[in-house]
């Protein structure tokens, strides 16, 4: 008996390939947009539902602007413009 190839290839439907597009930093694309800690509505887009800062691979920002975003978010949190977490303390758990 001849040895057959046991490795099977996964067949995909034609025309259904996932092609990832490169993410472009929106701050590099639009030079007029300024990252400022007072713009809470802009900074909220870069915070997850848990209140964590979203990583570069999710937002598509470059390293320079990601550092500026993190600094602005931390300043806004310190001044109570943004929450540190998404869930307020629940008094019923006491």
Contact map, one row per residue, 1 for C-alpha under 8 A:
1110000000000000000000000000000000000000000000000000000000000000000000000000000000000000000000
1111000000000000000000000000000000000000000000000000000000000000000000000000000000000000000000
1111100000000000000000000000000000000000000000000000000000000000000000000000000000000000000000
0111110000000000000000000000000000000000000000000000000000000000000000000000000000000000000000
0011111100000000000000000000000000000000000000000000000000000000000000000000000000000000000000
0001111100000000000000000000000000000000000000000000000000000000000000000000000000000000000000
0000111110000000000000000000000000000000000000000000000000000000000000000000000000000000000000
0000111111000000000000000000000000000000000000000000000000000000000000000000000000000000000000
0000001111100000000000000000000000000000000000000000000000000000000000000000000000000000000000
0000000111110000000000000000000000000000000000000000000000000000000000000000000000000000000000
0000000011111000000000000000000000000000000000000000000000000000000000000000000000000000000000
0000000001111101100000000000000000000000000000000000000000000000000000000000000000000000000000
0000000000111111000000000000000000000000000000000000000000000000000000000000000000000000000000
0000000000011111100000000000000000000000000000000000000000000000000000000000000000000000000000
0000000000001111100000000000000000000000000000000000000000000000000000000000000000000000000000
0000000000011111110000000000000000000000000000000000000000000000000000000000000000000000000000
0000000000010111111000000000000000000000000000000000000000000000000000000000000000000000000000
0000000000000001111100000000000000000000000000000000000000000000000000000000000000000000000000
0000000000000000111110000000000000000000000000000000000000000000000000000000000000000000000000
0000000000000000011111000000000000000000000000000000000000000000000000000000000000000000000000
0000000000000000001111100000000000000000000000000000000000000000000000000000000000000000000000
0000000000000000000111110000000000000000000000000000000000000000000000000000000000000000000000
0000000000000000000011111000000000000000000000000000000000111000000000000000000000000000000000
0000000000000000000001111101100000000000000000000000000000011100000000000000000000000000000000
0000000000000000000000111111100000000000000000000000000000011100000000000000000000000000000000
0000000000000000000000011111110000000000000000000000000000011000000000000000000000000000000000
0000000000000000000000001111111111000000000000000000000000001000100000000000000000000000000000
0000000000000000000000011111111000000000000000000000000000000100000000000000000000000000000000
0000000000000000000000011111111000000000000000000000000000000000000000000000000000000000000000
0000000000000000000000000111111110000000000000000000000000000000000000000000000000000000000000
0000000000000000000000000011111111000000000000000000000000000000000000000000000000000000000000
0000000000000000000000000010011111000000000000000000000000000000000000000000000000000000000000
0000000000000000000000000010011111100000000000000000000000000000000000000000000000000000000000
0000000000000000000000000010001111110000000000000000000000000000000000000000000000000000000000
0000000000000000000000000000000011111010000000000000000000000000000110010000000000000000000000
0000000000000000000000000000000001111110000000000000000000000000000000010000000000000000000000
0000000000000000000000000000000000111111001000000000000000000000000000011011000000000000000000
0000000000000000000000000000000000011111000000000000000000000000000000000001000010000000000000
0000000000000000000000000000000000111111111000000000000000000000000000000000000000000000000000
0000000000000000000000000000000000001111111100000000000000000000000000000001000011000000000000
0000000000000000000000000000000000000011111110000000000000000000000000000000000000000000000000
0000000000000000000000000000000000000011111111000000000000000000000000000000000000000000000000
0000000000000000000000000000000000001011111111100000000000000000000010011000000000000000000000
0000000000000000000000000000000000000001111111100000000000000000000000000000000001000000000000
0000000000000000000000000000000000000000111111110000000000000000000000000000000000000000000000
0000000000000000000000000000000000000000011111110000110000100000000000000000000000000000000000
0000000000000000000000000000000000000000001111111111110000000000000000000000000000000000000000
0000000000000000000000000000000000000000000011111111110000000000000000000000000000000000000000
0000000000000000000000000000000000000000000000111111000000000000000000000000000000000100000000
0000000000000000000000000000000000000000000000111111000000000000000000000000000000001110000000
0000000000000000000000000000000000000000000000111111100000000000000000000000000000111100000000
0000000000000000000000000000000000000000000000111111110000000000000000000000000000001000000000
0000000000000000000000000000000000000000000001110011111000000000000001001000000000000000000000
0000000000000000000000000000000000000000000001110001111101100000000000000000000000000000000000
0000000000000000000000000000000000000000000000000000111111100000000000000000000000000000000000
0000000000000000000000000000000000000000000000000000011111111110010000000000000000000000000000
0000000000000000000000000000000000000000000000000000001111111000000000000000000000000000000000
0000000000000000000000000000000000000000000000000000011111110000000000000000000000000000000000
0000000000000000000000100000000000000000000001000000011111111000000000000000000000000000000000
0000000000000000000000111100000000000000000000000000000111111100000000000000000000000000000000
0000000000000000000000111110000000000000000000000000000110111110110000000000000000000000000000
0000000000000000000000011001000000000000000000000000000100011111110000000000000000000000000000
0000000000000000000000000000000000000000000000000000000100001111111000000000000000000000000000
0000000000000000000000000000000000000000000000000000000000000111111100000000000000000000000000
0000000000000000000000000010000000000000000000000000000000001111111110000000000000000000000000
0000000000000000000000000000000000000000000000000000000100001111111111000000000000000000000000
0000000000000000000000000000000000000000000000000000000000000011111111100000000000000000000000
0000000000000000000000000000000000100000000000000000000000000001111111110000000000000000000000
0000000000000000000000000000000000100000001000000000000000000000111111111000000000000000000000
0000000000000000000000000000000000000000000000000000100000000000011111111100000000000000000000
0000000000000000000000000000000000000000000000000000000000000000001111111110000000000000000000
0000000000000000000000000000000000111000001000000000000000000000000111111111000000000000000000
0000000000000000000000000000000000001000001000000000100000000000000011111111100001000000000000
0000000000000000000000000000000000000000000000000000000000000000000001111111110000000000000000
0000000000000000000000000000000000001000000000000000000000000000000000111111111000000000000000
0000000000000000000000000000000000001101000000000000000000000000000000011111111111000000000000
0000000000000000000000000000000000000000000000000000000000000000000000001111111111110000000000
0000000000000000000000000000000000000000000000000000000000000000000000000111111110000000000000
0000000000000000000000000000000000000000000000000000000000000000000000000011111111000000000000
0000000000000000000000000000000000000000000000000000000000000000000000000001111111100000000000
0000000000000000000000000000000000000101000000000000000000000000000000000001111111100000000000
0000000000000000000000000000000000000001000100000000000000000000000000001001101111110000000000
0000000000000000000000000000000000000000000000000010000000000000000000000000100111111100000000
0000000000000000000000000000000000000000000000000010000000000000000000000000100001111100000000
0000000000000000000000000000000000000000000000000111000000000000000000000000000000111111000000
0000000000000000000000000000000000000000000000001110000000000000000000000000000000111111000000
0000000000000000000000000000000000000000000000000100000000000000000000000000000000001111100000
0000000000000000000000000000000000000000000000000000000000000000000000000000000000001111110000
0000000000000000000000000000000000000000000000000000000000000000000000000000000000000011111000
0000000000000000000000000000000000000000000000000000000000000000000000000000000000000001111110
0000000000000000000000000000000000000000000000000000000000000000000000000000000000000000111111
0000000000000000000000000000000000000000000000000000000000000000000000000000000000000000011111
0000000000000000000000000000000000000000000000000000000000000000000000000000000000000000011111
0000000000000000000000000000000000000000000000000000000000000000000000000000000000000000001111
